[in-house]
Amino acid sequence: MKIDAHQHFWRYNDREYGWISDRMAALRRDFLPEDLAREQGPLGFDGSVAVQARQSLAETEWLLELADEHPRLRGVVGWVDLCSPEVGAQLDRFADRPKLRGIRHVVQDEPDDRFLLRADFLRGVGLLGRRGLTYDILIYPRHLPAACELAGRFREQPFVLDHIAKPSIGEGKIEPWATDIRALAAHPNVCCKLSGMVTEADWERWKPADFQPYLDVVVEAFGPRRLMIGSDWPVCTVAASYAEVIGMVTDYIGRLSQEDRSLVLGGNAASFYGIG
């Protein structure tokens, strides 16, 4: 089974997708499951995990409706307000929706670099495990120490790091990101998505060699059994095509055994998100 562990859908409007800047104008249109199927088909993918792009319960509901309609959509990482006193009721709202496999909050946009350790946020995260839900960590490198502490506080909670924490690939900067990645990977309950890298590189002039130092770090730190491929489509298309993004990772992992390649290309995502 080949699974893209990280992609998005939306019906575009400028009010809800204000983060799409003029430089990203190509994203100012609808991106829906049939569009992704055209990209995935030639590459032999069996499906994907859709990840929230809006912080609303309506987003979670909409993605789950899409998943009900499209069998190739194998799971959803939605949003609930983990800081709310009502988070339990919000999670209960989706208790009968088996394709809800995880929750994410856009921590990278929070002004508090230690948002992950807020008491109300920690309380919300503490409710996920008993409901069989994972948590996607979306952060920048400066947030990695807080992510380490979070993973240590919830040793039974499955976490996955999105976009290898968005290092400054365009600047060729690797420290302290690399040291902090190794510290996070020391927590066995944390996995990592090989995703979101092209948008951290030079959009017009990137080359595969730009990513090798960063891939070397995460593959050594996490090992092939805690890594999963993700496209970050359609966001990735500002810098590369779907095939280029997938190809960059598959070329790199060509050095691994066939078993390990299969895990990175879908087996790990299926296991982590409980995809049958």
Secondary structure, 3 states (H helix, E strand, C coil): CCEEEEECCECCCCCCCCCCCHHHHHHCCCECHHHHHHHHHHHCCCEEEEECCCCCHHHHHHHHHHHHHCCCEEEEEECCCCCCCCHHHHHHHCCCCCCEEEEEECHHHCCCCCHHHCHHHHHHHCCCHHHCCEEEECCCHHHHHHHHHHHHHCCCCCEEEHHHHCCCHHHCCCCCHHHHHHHHHCCCCEEEEECCCHHHCCCCCCCHHHCHHHHHHHHHHHCHHHEEECCCECHHHHCCCHHHHHHHHHHHHHHCCHHHHHHHHHHHHHHHHCCC
